[in-house]
């Protein structure tokens, strides 16, 4: 009898617990559903431009049928891209400066590139008032798209474009280290975006290795050569913060570790050196010695991480990741190559410009950006972009030492063509070997001016041009000269 009562009680308890379980489960499912809706709404808001730019998004076609693509303007209001309607009624995208802005402004047909890609969402939308739209509707005209104002300077862009003569290949990045504004960006060989429709097939079928459509400034991966000694120097300073001035080395034109030998450029013997003169004279032997004997693996890798190697970069343009690693079990020969910016190490000109800008800006990297403002065709501001701090890459004390080292490169070293001018410059040259022949090298320069109060940062690479001091520095000088003349 007692067993029967216990059984009934258990049955009642089980029945009474069932509604509670159902309610709990209902709340859980409801919470999951609401979370999913919130995530979808958040993702759609944050990534609206990314979703819009997807080639499979048919919304683009609808907007392009309703709106005329907006203009792209320079920082001073010059038209860099605009849509015109021909006599046949067809719309044509025109680029008044042709090849000069080819890669950075980009193109809007056969896919998109450059500013045409990163600002596509705004360019194909129209933010004019409804009353204005009614007027266009009455005239059976398409609505005018929004206009995008960039950070680009026409004068500097044209100087950069002319500075790498055909048939040379290479790239130039010019920025303001205080704000992150990209003032000019050039990649050679270039193309005329006005003819992209007619020339597209020939670019795709080109097997010469020119890779004309590739923006070498952000996508070109190059051995950094001696410009990487900036990175090695920073690692050395972190390993020896108190005694870095005690470094001494005698250069005999080459240095060996076991079976591995590193030679200085053209076998030059630099003699007795300290850290500053090793850097100014770009002594490979000294820096190979520093890499093998004076820097710990973990310290080197920490520096690479702080400088964003092997990592994402905070830029909107399509880019390649720079690569540099001090791996476990690396041979001394590979470490020597790493220390002088050779071997498996590669970097983009854009990334090298960012590192240089951080030095110029007392260790703080500002986010590089190309778009200053978005306005409707009737002048209403939709978006306005300002400088944004990314991270501190190095301490202010470290930047002071590196700036002094880079100033000595100009005053006493390989960038002497920037010496004695109306402004003071600081920088580092590089002659980066890209195959087994030591006579084949890319010419590098990266630096800023004025050294005591940096306003402009310039990074130059010219492929297969030889010495950075002979070929890249004169290009940088033209850009610096023009910048200070314009001001």
C-alpha positions in Angstrom: 0.0 0.0 0.0 2.8 2.4 0.9 4.6 1.4 -2.3 1.5 2.4 -4.3 1.3 5.8 -2.6 5.0 6.4 -3.3 4.5 5.5 -6.9 1.5 7.9 -7.2 3.6 10.7 -5.5 6.4 10.1 -8.0 4.0 10.2 -10.9 2.5 13.5 -9.7 6.0 15.0 -9.1 7.1 13.9 -12.6 3.9 15.5 -14.1 4.4 18.7 -12.2 8.0 19.0 -13.3 7.1 18.7 -17.0 5.6 22.2 -17.4 8.6 23.7 -15.7 11.0 21.9 -18.1 9.0 23.0 -21.1 9.0 26.6 -19.9 12.8 26.5 -19.3 13.4 25.0 -22.7 11.1 27.6 -24.4 13.1 30.4 -22.8 16.3 28.9 -23.9 15.1 28.5 -27.5 13.7 32.0 -27.4 17.0 33.4 -26.1 18.9 31.6 -28.9 16.5 32.9 -31.5 16.8 36.5 -30.3 20.6 36.1 -30.1 20.6 34.9 -33.7 18.5 37.9 -34.8 20.8 40.3 -33.0 23.8 38.7 -34.5 22.4 38.9 -38.0 21.4 42.5 -37.5 24.8 43.4 -36.1 26.6 41.6 -38.9 24.5 43.2 -41.6 25.2 46.6 -40.1 28.9 46.2 -39.6 29.6 44.4 -42.9 27.0 46.1 -45.0 29.7 47.4 -47.5 31.3 44.0 -47.7 28.0 42.3 -48.4 27.1 45.0 -50.9 30.4 44.6 -52.8 29.9 40.9 -53.2 29.6 40.1 -56.9 26.6 37.8 -56.1 24.6 40.5 -54.5 21.9 41.5 -57.0 21.2 44.7 -55.0 24.2 46.2 -56.8 22.5 45.9 -60.2 19.3 47.4 -58.8 21.2 50.4 -57.4 23.3 50.9 -60.5 20.1 51.0 -62.6 18.6 53.6 -60.3 21.7 55.8 -59.6 24.6 57.2 -61.6 27.9 56.2 -60.0 29.3 59.1 -57.9 32.5 60.9 -58.4 35.9 60.3 -56.7 37.8 63.4 -55.8 41.3 64.4 -54.7 41.9 66.1 -51.3 41.6 69.4 -53.1 38.5 68.6 -55.1 40.0 67.6 -58.4 37.9 64.9 -60.2 39.7 61.6 -60.3 36.8 59.5 -61.6 33.3 60.4 -62.8 30.5 58.9 -64.9 29.4 60.6 -68.1 26.6 59.8 -70.4 27.5 59.5 -74.1 25.5 60.5 -77.1 24.3 56.9 -77.4 22.8 57.2 -73.9 25.4 54.7 -72.4 27.2 55.6 -69.2 31.0 55.7 -69.4 33.4 55.9 -66.4 36.1 58.5 -67.1 39.4 59.0 -65.3 40.8 62.4 -66.2 44.3 61.6 -64.9 44.6 58.3 -66.7 47.5 56.2 -65.7 48.6 58.5 -62.8 46.0 57.1 -60.4 45.5 53.7 -62.0 46.0 51.4 -59.1 45.0 53.5 -56.1 41.7 54.9 -57.6 41.3 51.6 -59.5 38.4 50.8 -61.9 34.8 49.8 -61.7 34.2 47.3 -64.5 35.4 43.7 -64.8 35.3 43.6 -61.0 36.6 46.6 -59.0 39.8 47.7 -57.5 41.3 50.6 -55.4 39.0 53.3 -54.1 36.3 52.2 -56.6 36.1 49.0 -54.6 36.5 50.2 -51.0 34.0 53.0 -51.6 31.6 51.1 -53.9 28.8 51.1 -51.4 28.6 54.9 -51.2 29.3 55.5 -54.9 26.3 53.4 -56.1 23.9 54.8 -53.5 22.3 58.2 -53.6 21.7 60.2 -50.5 19.9 63.3 -52.0 16.7 64.4 -50.4 13.4 62.9 -51.5 12.3 66.2 -52.9 15.3 66.1 -55.2 14.7 62.5 -56.2 11.1 63.5 -57.2 12.6 66.1 -59.6 14.9 63.5 -61.1 12.0 61.1 -61.4 9.9 63.7 -63.2 12.7 64.1 -65.7 13.1 60.3 -65.9 16.7 60.7 -64.9 18.8 58.5 -62.7 19.7 59.8 -59.2 23.2 61.1 -58.8 25.4 58.8 -56.6 27.4 60.0 -53.6 30.8 61.6 -54.1 33.9 60.4 -52.3 36.7 62.8 -51.4 40.1 61.0 -50.9 43.3 62.0 -49.1 45.3 61.9 -52.4 47.3 64.9 -53.7 47.2 65.3 -57.4 50.6 67.1 -57.4 52.4 64.4 -55.3 50.7 61.6 -57.2 51.9 62.9 -60.6 55.4 63.4 -59.3 55.5 59.9 -58.0 54.0 58.5 -61.2 56.7 60.3 -63.3 59.5 59.3 -60.9 59.7 55.6 -61.9 60.4 55.8 -65.6 59.2 53.2 -68.0 60.1 50.3 -68.4 61.1 50.2 -64.7 58.8 48.4 -62.2 58.2 49.3 -58.6 56.0 51.2 -56.1 55.9 54.4 -54.1 53.8 55.1 -50.9 53.6 58.6 -49.5 51.8 59.3 -46.2 51.4 61.7 -43.3 52.7 59.9 -40.2 50.8 62.2 -37.9 47.4 61.2 -39.3 47.8 58.1 -41.4 46.5 59.9 -44.6 47.9 58.3 -47.8 49.0 61.3 -49.9 50.1 59.3 -53.0 50.4 55.7 -54.0 51.9 54.5 -57.3 52.6 51.1 -58.8 54.5 50.4 -62.0 53.9 49.1 -64.6 50.6 51.0 -64.8 47.5 51.0 -67.1 45.0 53.5 -68.4 41.7 52.8 -66.6 39.8 54.6 -69.4 40.7 51.7 -71.6 40.1 48.9 -69.2 37.2 47.5 -71.2 39.3 47.2 -74.4 42.5 46.0 -72.7 41.2 43.6 -70.1 41.7 40.5 -72.1 45.3 41.4 -73.0 46.1 41.9 -69.3 44.6 38.5 -68.4 46.6 36.8 -71.2 49.9 38.6 -70.6 52.5 36.0 -69.6 55.4 38.4 -69.5 55.4 38.6 -65.7 54.5 42.3 -65.6 51.4 41.7 -63.5 50.2 45.1 -64.6 46.9 45.0 -62.6 48.6 44.1 -59.3 49.1 47.1 -57.0 52.7 46.5 -56.0 52.4 49.1 -53.2 50.1 46.9 -51.2 50.3 43.5 -52.8 53.9 43.3 -54.0 56.1 41.1 -51.6 59.8 41.9 -51.8 62.9 41.1 -49.9 63.4 44.2 -47.8 67.2 44.1 -47.9 68.9 46.7 -45.7 65.6 48.5 -44.9 65.0 45.6 -42.6 67.9 46.7 -40.5 65.5 49.0 -38.9 63.7 45.9 -37.5 67.0 44.2 -36.5 68.1 47.4 -34.8 64.9 47.6 -32.8 65.4 44.0 -31.7 68.9 44.8 -30.6 67.8 47.8 -28.6 65.3 45.7 -26.8 67.9 43.1 -26.1 70.5 45.7 -24.9 68.5 48.7 -23.6 71.4 49.9 -21.4 74.5 48.9 -23.3 73.6 49.4 -27.0 76.3 52.1 -27.3 79.0 49.5 -26.3 78.6 47.5 -29.6 81.9 47.3 -31.6 82.7 45.5 -34.8 85.4 45.5 -37.4 84.1 44.9 -41.0 86.5 43.1 -43.4 83.9 43.0 -46.2 82.4 39.7 -45.1 81.7 37.6 -42.0 81.5 33.8 -41.6 79.7 31.6 -39.1 80.7 28.0 -39.8 80.1 27.3 -43.5 77.9 30.4 -43.9 79.3 33.7 -45.2 77.6 37.1 -45.6 79.3 39.8 -47.7 78.8 43.5 -47.7 77.4 45.2 -50.8 80.1 44.9 -53.5 82.4 43.5 -50.8 83.1 46.9 -49.3 85.2 46.9 -46.2 83.8 49.3 -43.6 86.5 49.0 -40.9 85.8 49.8 -37.3 82.1 50.4 -36.5 79.7 51.0 -33.7 75.9 50.5 -33.9 75.3 53.9 -35.5 77.9 53.6 -38.2 77.0 50.0 -38.9 73.5 51.3 -39.7 74.6 54.4 -41.6 77.0 52.4 -43.8 74.5 49.6 -44.1 77.1 47.0 -43.1 75.8 43.5 -43.8 78.6 41.8 -42.0 78.0 43.8 -38.8 74.2 43.1 -38.9 74.7 39.4 -39.6 77.0 39.4 -36.5 74.3 41.2 -34.5 71.6 38.8 -35.6 73.5 35.6 -34.7 75.3 36.7 -31.5 73.4 39.6 -29.9 69.7 39.0 -30.3 67.6 36.2 -28.6 65.1 34.4 -30.7 62.1 35.3 -28.5 63.1 39.0 -28.5 63.3 39.0 -32.3 60.0 37.3 -32.7 58.4 39.7 -30.2 59.6 42.6 -32.3 58.2 41.0 -35.5 54.9 40.6 -33.8 54.8 44.2 -32.5 55.5 45.4 -36.1 52.7 43.2 -37.5 54.7 40.8 -39.6 52.8 37.6 -40.5 49.6 39.4 -39.4 46.7 41.4 -40.8 47.3 45.0 -41.5 44.8 47.8 -40.7 44.2 48.9 -44.3 41.2 48.7 -46.6 42.9 48.1 -49.9 43.7 44.5 -51.0 47.1 43.6 -49.6 49.5 40.8 -49.0 50.9 39.8 -45.6 54.6 40.4 -44.9 56.5 37.4 -43.7 59.4 37.2 -41.4 60.1 34.5 -38.7 62.9 33.4 -36.4 62.0 29.7 -36.4 63.1 27.1 -33.9 66.2 25.2 -35.1 67.0 27.9 -37.7 70.6 27.6 -39.0 73.1 30.4 -38.3 73.1 31.1 -42.0 69.3 31.6 -42.1 69.5 33.9 -39.0 72.2 36.0 -40.7 70.0 36.3 -43.7 67.0 37.3 -41.6 69.1 40.0 -39.8 69.9 41.7 -43.1 66.4 41.3 -44.6 67.2 38.5 -47.1 66.3 34.8 -47.2 62.6 34.0 -46.7 61.8 37.5 -45.4 59.3 39.5 -47.6 57.5 42.8 -47.0 55.2 45.1 -48.9 56.1 48.8 -49.5 52.9 49.7 -47.7 53.9 47.8 -44.6 57.5 49.3 -44.7 55.9 52.7 -44.9 53.7 51.9 -41.8 56.8 50.9 -39.8 58.6 54.0 -40.8 55.6 56.2 -40.0 55.4 54.7 -36.5 59.1 55.8 -35.9 58.2 59.3 -37.2 55.2 59.4 -34.9 57.0 58.6 -31.7 56.1 54.9 -31.9 52.4 55.2 -32.5 51.0 53.8 -35.8 48.0 55.7 -37.2 45.6 53.8 -39.4 46.5 54.4 -43.1 43.4 55.7 -44.8 42.4 56.9 -48.3 38.9 58.3 -47.9 38.3 61.6 -46.1 34.6 62.3 -46.7 31.5 61.1 -48.4 28.9 63.7 -49.6 25.7 63.5 -51.4 25.5 65.2 -54.8 23.7 68.1 -53.2 26.5 68.6 -50.7 25.3 66.9 -47.5 28.0 65.1 -45.5 27.2 61.4 -45.0 30.5 60.2 -43.6 33.6 62.0 -42.4 36.8 60.1 -41.5 39.5 61.3 -39.2 42.8 59.9 -37.9 42.7 56.7 -35.8 45.4 55.3 -33.6 46.1 51.6 -34.3 48.7 50.7 -31.7 52.0 51.6 -30.1 54.6 49.7 -32.1 57.6 50.9 -30.0 58.5 53.2 -27.2 59.2 56.9 -27.6 62.8 56.3 -26.4 63.3 53.6 -29.1 62.0 56.0 -31.8 64.5 58.7 -30.7 67.4 56.3 -31.1 66.1 55.0 -34.4 65.5 58.5 -35.7 69.1 59.5 -34.9 70.4 56.4 -36.6 68.3 57.2 -39.7 69.5 60.8 -39.7 73.1 59.5 -39.7 72.2 57.5 -42.8 71.6 60.9 -44.5 74.4 62.8 -42.9 77.2 60.1 -43.0 75.9 57.2 -44.9 74.1 55.7 -47.9 71.4 58.4 -48.3 73.8 61.4 -48.6 71.9 62.7 -51.6 69.4 64.0 -49.1 72.0 65.9 -47.2 72.3 69.7 -47.0 68.8 70.6 -48.1 66.3 73.1 -46.8 64.8 70.3 -44.7 66.4 67.5 -42.7 65.6 64.0 -43.7 65.9 60.6 -41.9 65.8 57.3 -43.7 67.2 53.9 -44.6 68.3 52.6 -48.0 68.3 49.0 -49.2 69.7 47.0 -52.0 67.7 43.8 -51.8 69.0 40.7 -53.7 66.2 38.8 -55.3 68.1 35.8 -56.9 71.4 34.0 -56.6 73.3 36.8 -58.3 74.6 39.4 -55.9 74.5 41.9 -58.8 70.7 41.8 -59.1 69.0 43.8 -56.5 65.9 46.0 -55.9 66.6 49.6 -54.8 64.8 50.6 -51.6 64.4 53.8 -49.6 62.1 54.5 -46.7 62.2 57.7 -44.6 60.6 60.9 -43.4 61.1 64.6 -43.1 61.7 66.9 -41.4 63.6 64.6 -39.0 62.9 66.7 -36.0 59.2 67.2 -36.7 58.0 64.6 -39.3 55.2 65.6 -41.7 55.7 63.3 -44.6 56.8 59.6 -44.9 58.1 58.2 -48.2 58.8 54.6 -49.2 60.2 53.7 -52.6 61.1 50.5 -54.3 62.4 50.1 -57.8 62.8 46.6 -59.1 66.2 45.4 -60.4 67.6 48.9 -60.2 70.7 48.2 -58.0 71.7 50.4 -55.1 69.0 52.1 -53.0 71.3 55.1 -52.5 71.8 55.5 -56.2 68.3 55.0 -57.5 65.7 55.1 -54.8 67.0 58.1 -52.8 66.9 60.6 -55.7 63.2 59.6 -56.2 62.5 60.2 -52.6 64.3 63.6 -52.9 62.0 64.7 -55.7 58.9 63.8 -53.5 60.3 65.6 -50.4 61.2 68.6 -52.5 57.8 68.8 -54.1 56.0 68.4 -50.7 57.8 71.2 -49.0 57.6 73.4 -52.1 53.8 72.9 -52.1 53.6 74.0 -48.5 
